[in-house]
Amino acid sequence: MQAVVALVGRPNVGKSTLFNRLTRSRDALVADIPGLTRDRKYGLGRIGSGNYLVIDTGGLGEEVDAIDLLMSGQSRQAMREATHVLFLMDGRAGVTAGDEHLAQELRTLGKPVTLVINKSDIANRDLALAEAARLGLGAPVFISAQQGSGVEALIDDIVPANDPIEPGDATLEDAADRPIRIAFVGRPNVGKSTLINRILGEDRVVVFDRPGTTRDAIDVPFERDGHAYTLIDTAGVRRRARVNETIEKFSVVKTLDAIKSADVVILVLDAQAGVSEQDAHLIGLVLDAGAALVVAINKWDGLDGSDRESVKRGLDLKLTFLDFAERHFISALHGTGVGTLFNAVLKAHASAHCEVSTADLNRLLEGLVLAHQPPMSRGRRIKLRYAHLGGHRPFTVVIHGNQTERLPGAYKRYLANGFRRALHLVGTPVVVEFRTGDNPYAGKRNTLTPRQEHSRARMLRHFKRRK
């Protein structure tokens, strides 16, 4: 059984810093602001000689409002899942009433608990030892999560040694077999976290009726009908002019990173709010990243018949450039239409990674050119000679020819749409790139023979006499 290490403690004691240290990543947001972490975040431990999972949690012991209670519920769920709990304290702050209450809860948990005093590089160790004795959790371990001192020894003490998994190990998944990464993006409060909880059938991420509840990008493994997925809950992205807090700026950066790493992006729209300028901006970011796209219009159950028709007309008008992406009308709260999203995800992922031979692409190009010839340019016909697959993410077709830089945008769109329809590609944009071959005779002049030189001289004299 793989060890699972949960990091718990009061807010701002260094849990996320230690999580990043143990996983050798920057997955968890870190800032000198209490209550930054709200959801459980999992990572593979890469420090020490054993294999283990690390769970970062929100702060406990200082619940003041409803969202804090939801956060504490996530932290206690991590404690139940863990095989070992690291109880972190701030060595500078000493033992507080919240620490004593949490220590009492951990003593009744029935699992191994290690008291860890963080920020020991600037703490009075003798005073910290005296105060830690009040908690009844044994001798504490002193570390500095930021500097890394004492961290490896701590992990080797609580996680049994075995063969660590290296990045090139054969036990790791092949790239083709890795889970499909699905990022749920959208404006704040459109229902992204509710949708993920509905898919999972549990309250995996914090849901609260307040914009900005989700701050970090949360990866959740998931399996359905034999297919492995990684669901990524992201923070809502507002217009740049409205982003003032430093936390929100970091959250937006994590959302953009999630879009770039995702195989398929599910854009969640609020049916009652319609398509905004910010939604269009998010779509542009997804298209720039080359990810496949599925559009989910949430809160559909709150509209009557006439409103639904109005919303559909608005979508047709504002999302004409997304004719390749499937639209699904859902209710994340009640589960209506949620199950159909995964069929769309599989089709979009398969289309984005479609392999087509050069011979087939050339046959398609020939048929498209015969059906509609390229326009004339400076009295000469633009010739498209051959095509080949240029890559994926997005699906790219490279066409070679002459004067391709003079092709109008309408004809380029005609070719892209023609390839997409012929190959039955759904959910992925098709990009057509053009290459114009260099003219080997450009800038060169023919060398004239003596007879040609004589004829040229006679012609010049003839024109001079006429003048």
N, C-alpha and C positions, 0 to 999 in steps of 0.2 A: 504494500500500500504506500502510495506516495505521501510524503509529509506535506502538511499544509500549515503554514505559519501565518497567523493573524496578528496585525499590528494594531493595538488599541491604546487608548489614553485620552487625556483631555485635549481640547483644541490647541493647536500651535505648539506641540511638544516635539515635532520633528518626524512624524510618522511617514509623511510623503517623501521627505528627504531620505529617510532610511529605505523606503520602498525603491526609490530610484537608485540608491547605492547597491542594494541587493540584486536588483534586476539589471544593473549596468545600463540604464536607459534614462530617458527624460519623460517617461510616459505620464507620470503624475505631476499635476500642477503644483508648484511650490511658490509660496509668497508669505511674507510676514503678516498674514491676515488670518485671524481665527475663523474656523468654520469654512475654509476654502473647499475641502473635500466633503462631498455629500453622499456619493454612491460607493459601493464596494468596487474596488479595482483589483484585478488579478494579474499576476505576472510570474514568469518562470525565474526562479532564483539562480543566479549565475556566480555567486560568491560562495566559497566553501567547496568541500569535496563530495557533497551529496546532492540528490535531486529533490527539489521541493518547490511548492507554490507559495507565493507571498500574496497576502490580501491587505491592501491599504483600506483604511476605514475612516469615517468621519469622527470628530471628537465626541467624547462621552462625558457626562457629569455636569454639563452646563446648559441643559435644555431650558430655553426661555420662551419659545413659541412653537407653533404647530409643526413647522418645517424641521425644527430641531428634533422633535419627537420622531418624525419619519426617518431622519438621519440616524438617530440612535437605534431604531429598529434594524436598519441595514447593518450597523456595526455589530449588534447582538447576533444577527444571523451569521455573520462571519465568524464570530466566536463559537457558534454551534458547529460550523463546518470544519473548524481548525482542529488539527492534531496537537498543536502547541501554540500558546498565546504569549506574545511579547507585550508586556505592560510597560509602556514608555512614560517616563517622567522627565520634566525639565529640571536639570540639576541646579539651575540658578533660582528657580521659583520655590523649591522645597515642596513638602507635602501639603496639599490643600484638602478641604473637606470633600471636594469632588474625587480626589485620589482615594481617600479613605472609603468612600461609598463604592467606588468601582472595585477596589481591592476586596471588599466584603463580597461583592457579586462574583468576582473571579474565584474566590476561595470555595464557593459553593458550586462552581461550574463542573468540577470533577475532571479537569484536564490539566496537563502540565502547564504551569505559568512561570515565566521568568521575568523578574523585575529588572528593567533596563533604565539606567539613568543616563539620559542623553545630554549633550553639551558639557561633557565632563572636562573638556579642555579649559573651561572657564569657571568651573564650579568648585566649591569647597567640599572635597570628598569626605572629610571627617564629619562635617555637619550633615552631608547628604546621607552617610551611613547611619548616623544616629536617628535621623528622621525616618529613613526607610524601615528601620526595625519596627516602627509602629504599625506597619501594614501587614505583618505576619506572612510575608511571601518569601522568606529566605533572604540570603545575601544577594544584594543587587550586583549587576554587571555594569561597569562604566564604559561608555562608548562616546564617540563623536560621529554622528551620522554624516555631518558635512565634511569632516576631514577624513573619515574612514577608519580611524583608530579603534581597535577592539571589535570591529564588526565581524571580520572573518573568524576570529576565535569564538565569538558568540555563536555563530551559525554552526561551526564544527562541533560545538558542545551540545547542541540540541538536535541536530539533524544527523542521522547515521550516515557514515561514509559509504559510498558505492561508486559505480562508474558514472561520471558526469556525462551529460549529452553535449557533444561539441557541435558547432554549426555544420560541419561536414560529415557528421556521423550518418551511417546508413540507416539508423533507426528513425531519422527524421523523415518527414513526408516529402515526397517529390513535389516539385512545383506544380505538376499537373494534377496531383491528388490533394493539394492543400484546400482548406475550406474556402468557399466563396465569401468574400468580404462584402457586406452590404452596409452602406452608410445611410442613415436616416437624417436628412438635412431639411431645413426650412426655417422660417421666421420663428421668433419666440412664441411659445404658447399655442402652437398649432396641433399638438398632440403626438409628438415624436416618442416621448417616453411612455405615454399611455399605449401607443401602438406596439412598442417592444414588449411591454408587460403583457399585453393581450396575446401576442405571439407566443411568449414563453409560458403563459398560464400562471405567472407568479409576479409578485411585486419586486422585480429584480432591480429596478431603478426608481429613484424618488420621483413621485408625481405630485405636484402641488399647483394650485390655481394661482400661480404667480409667474410672470415672465422672468426668465433667467434662472429657473430652478436648477437646470443642468449646467454645470460649469466646465466639466472635463469631458473628453471623449472616452466612453466606456465600451470596451470590447466584451461581448458575451458569446461564448461558443454555443452552438445550437445545431440540432440534427433533426431533419424532417424527411420522411420517405426515403431513407437511405442516403440522403445528401447532407454533407457537413457544411455549415455556414458559420460565419462570425458576424454577429449583429453589432453595429457601432452606433451607439446613441451619442448625438452631438449637441452642443449648445446652439441655441437659436441665434441667427445672425441678423442684426438690425442694420439700418443705414449707418454709414460711418459717422455722419454728423451727430447721431444720437449716442454713440459709444464714447463714454467719458471715463468710466472706471477702468483701472488697470486690470482688474480681474477679467472683465469682459473682453478686453483686448487680447489677453492670453487665451481666453476661451475661443475667440474667433480664429486665432492662429491654429489651435488644435482642431477646430472644425475643418479648416482648409487642408490641414495635413491628412485628416480622415478622408476627405474627398479624393486627394491624390493617391492614397493607398487603397481605396476601395475598388473592387471589380465592378460592382453595380451600385448606383446611387438611387435611393427612393426619395424623391422630392415630395414632401408632405405639404399640401396646401390646405388652407382653411376655406371650406366651401362658403361659409357665411361672409368671409372677408374678400373673396375673389383673388385675382392675380394682381399683385402689387409690383411696383418698380423694383423692390428688393428681391422678389421672387425671380424676376427676369435676370437680375444681376447674379443670383445664385445659379440659375440655369447656365449662364455664361461661364461661370467658374467650373461647373461640371463639364461643359463641352470643351473648355480649354484643357482640362485634365484628361480628356479622352475616355472617361468612364462611361459604361452603359447606363441607361437612365430609364426609370419607371416613375410615373407620376401618380401619386395617391391623393385624391381629393377627400379630405377627412371631414367629419361632422356632417355627413350627408343626411343623416337621419333627422337633423333639426330643420330641414327645409321641406316645404310643401311642393305640390306639383308645379305650380307656376314659377316658383323661385328656382326650382331645379332646371327648368327649361332656360331660364334667364342665365343661370350660371354656366350651362353648357354652351350657350351662344357666346358668352364672354370668353370662355376657354378657347372656342374655335377662332375667335377674333384675335386674341392676344397670344396664342400659342401656335400660330400657323407654322412657325419654323421648327416645331417639335412634332411634326407629323410622323416621325419614325418611332416615337415613344408611346407605349401603351398607357392609357388612362384607366384608373380604377377608382370607383366611387365607394368609399368605405365609411365605417363608423368604428374607430378604434375603441371607443367606450363600450359598445355593445358587441363588437366582433363581426359586424356585417361586412362581407366582401373581403375580409382580411386574408382568408385562405387562398384567394386567387392571386395574391401578390407573388407567391413563390413560383407559380407557373410562369408568370411574366419575368421574374428574375432569371429563371433557368433559360428561357428563350433569349433574353437579352445577353446573358453571359455566353451562351453558345454562339450567338450571332457575332459578338465582339471578338471571339476567338476562331471564327470560321476560317478554314484553310481552303484555298481555291488554287488550282493549277494555273500556270501561265497560259497553257493552251486554251483552257476554258475562258479565261479573262479576255484573251485575244478574240475568241469567237463572239463573246458578248460585245466587245468594242466594235467589231466589224458590223454586227447587226445594228448597233446604235447609230453608227455613222451612215450606214445604208438607209436607215429610216429617216435620218435627219442630218444632212451634210453640214459640216462647219461652214461658217460664213466666209466670204471673200475678204481679203485684207490687202489693200494696195494693188488690187487687180490680180492677186494670186490666191489660190485656194489653200487654206491651212490644212496640212496633212497630219493625221494622227496615225503613226505607223504601228506601234505595238504597246502592250500593257503588261504589267506584272504586279504581284502583291508586294506592297511596300512595308507592311507591318500591321500590328494591332494596337488597340488603345490609342486612338480610334482605328477602325478598320480603314486601311489606306490602300488606294490603287494608284500606281505610278504609270503615267502615259508618256511615251516618247514620241516626238514629232518635230515638225518645223513651224516656226512662228507661233508656238503655243502661248507665248506671252501676250499675243494679240487676241486670244479667245475671249469673248465677252462673258460676263458673269452668268448670264442666263444659260448659255450653252454648257458652262461648267456644272451648273445645278442640274441641267438635263442629264448629263452623264452620270452624276452622283446618284440621282434618283433612279436612273435606268439600271445601274449596277445593284442598287438596294432592292429594287423590285424583282429583278431577275434572280438574285441570290436569296430572296426571301429573308432579308435581314430585318430584325425587329429590335428596337430598343438601343441600337447603337448608331451613331452618326457615321456616314461614309465620307471620307475625305479623298478627293482626287487631286493628286499632285502632277505637275507637268514638267517635262524635261525637254529642252530644245538642244539638239546636237550642234556642236560647233562646226561652222563651215570651214573646211580645210583650205579653201582658196581665198578666204577673206583677207584683204589687205595685200594680196599678191598680184603682180602684173606679169603678163606673158612676155617672154623674150622674143622680139621681132627678128625675123630672118632678114638678110640684106635686101632681098627682093621686096619684102613688106616695108622695110625702111624707105626704099626708093619710091614705092607707091604712096607712102604717107607724105613724103616730101613733095611729090608732084601735086597731091591733093591740096596741101597747104598753100603752094604757090598759086594754084587755080583760084582758091578763095580770096587770096590777097589781090589778084588781078581784078576780080569782080568788084571788090570794094573800091 
